[in-house]
Amino acid sequence: MKTPNTLSFLFLLLQAILAAGQNSNLFAEYIGALFNGVKFSDVPVNSGVEFHFILAFAIDYTTSTSPPSPTNGDFNIFWDSGNLSPDDVATLKQEHPNVKVALSLGGDSVSGDPAYFNPSSADSWVTNAVSSLTTIIQDYHLDGLDIDYEHFKAEISLFFCVHADSATFSNCIGRLISTLKSNGDVQSHYQALWADYGSAIDYVNFQFYAYDSGTTVTQFLDHFEAQRANYPGGRVLASFASGSDAGGLSPANGFFDACQSLKNKGELAGIFVWCADNSKSNGFEYETQAQNLLASS
């Protein structure tokens, strides 16, 4: 069985959060990574849910070099900003008061090359990240931050002496989110971050769609409980991917049955989807179904 080691943490800059172990009506969806023209207005929004769009991605890399090179915490926009602009965010929020917009840091790649977490030092990375992200957050009037680094290494590189161990990752990301809120083995990095800064983390976006595509409802529920144990007290979101090559438990094979089971036990903290770009071709059928489930009593 393929075991996923990819997940992200969602931090809301100003938000009251339910205690762990309670149901909530949170629905989150990544948008903008695939540059296929998807717009906020394409995606159905149910007024009975708390809806979070997550712009994918902001990355501390530049494409002014070949290959793309890291910028030590100086983040640039890598989502489809032509269709997902600050004005689009403002219009979206005016039309849908229940919608918030976050941005995701990291992601899988830049121009086909892996996007590594690649600080030259913790202090310089945090300083640059706070400065560059504050500008983006203010320009777009964003509400939260999603951490989705998927590649780590610790070695001398062409660009920096890389310090990408779990402790450095926890230090950098923890200090970043704490500052913004006040003014290989991926899972080990995130568990270290959880151990050090769990009180600042609002949601755990575990990528359950990284499991095998033959995952059953029972297996999904087992995976869900295992990840809740990895992040004790955390609000772990159920997830599916809408692409044709998605893994995990798909909506067609029982994802919503699993979610209903979690909801019956008071354990459904919300649902997130990768991604609106893929869902555009099927008319957002499963987004509608997910929101209806979350909005139901």
Helices and strands as residue ranges (DSSP letters): E 7-12, E 26-31, G 40-42, E 50-59, E 61-62, E 69-70, E 76-77, H 86-95, E 99-107, E 109-110, E 113-114, E 116-117, H 122-140, E 144-149, E 151-152, H 166-182, H 186-197, G 198-200, E 203-206, G 208-210, H 217-230, E 238-241, G 251-253, H 255-264, E 271-274, H 276-279, G 280-282, H 285-295
